[in-house]
Amino acid sequence: MLSQWIVEYLQWVFLLILLLNLAQRRQYETAARKRLATLYIAAGLILFYAVAHVIRLLEISDWWLLPTGVALVFALTRGESAVRAFRLYCRGCGSRLSLASIVYQDSNLCSDCRFGEPPETPYEEVDERKD
């Protein structure tokens, strides 16, 4: 039952990831590592899709998807992996990144940190004494 759902719908997720990869191609200078990461994710999904398809054809238990899923998650998240390339927060100041920075910037820096400007902190105390 689960394998049938995966065979029917995972292809659309795969297609969306490949479309994202094509969009990243225009930003080749700044998103080369993230473009490669999306290809790794797509390859992992193809493997998972193939296993689900074989399970469905052989009519064996869907429990065989569990070791495949665990291996896929392990492979995509270990070390400096494909999934870890996409960070939500700036490495420099910790502020939330925009969607364009998450998808297209390998540096994982906000625009302030990327262009060398110090980020503004709302609670910074200003010393008004001038020596």
Residue pairs with C-beta under 8 A, 6 or more apart in sequence:
1 62
2 52
2 62
2 65
3 52
3 53
3 55
3 56
3 62
3 65
4 56
6 48
6 49
6 52
6 65
7 49
7 52
7 53
7 56
10 45
10 48
10 49
10 52
11 49
13 45
14 42
14 45
14 46
14 49
17 38
17 41
17 42
17 45
18 38
18 42
20 38
20 103
21 35
21 38
21 39
21 42
23 103
24 31
24 34
24 35
24 38
24 103
24 104
25 35
27 104
28 35
30 104
30 105
30 106
30 107
31 103
31 104
31 105
31 106
32 106
33 85
33 106
34 85
34 86
34 103
34 104
34 105
34 106
36 82
37 81
37 82
37 83
37 85
37 86
38 82
40 76
40 81
40 82
41 76
41 82
41 83
44 72
44 75
44 76
44 82
47 68
47 72
48 65
48 68
48 69
48 72
51 64
51 65
51 68
52 65
55 61
55 62
55 64
55 65
75 81
76 82
76 83
77 83
77 84
85 106
86 102
86 103
87 97
87 102
87 108
88 96
88 97
88 102
89 95
89 96
89 97
90 96
90 97
90 108
90 109
90 110
90 113
90 119
91 107
91 108
91 109
91 113
92 109
92 110
92 113
92 119
93 110
93 112
93 113
93 119
95 110
95 112
95 119
97 105
97 108
97 110
98 110
98 111
101 108
101 109
101 110
101 111
105 114
107 114
110 119
112 118
112 119
112 120
113 119
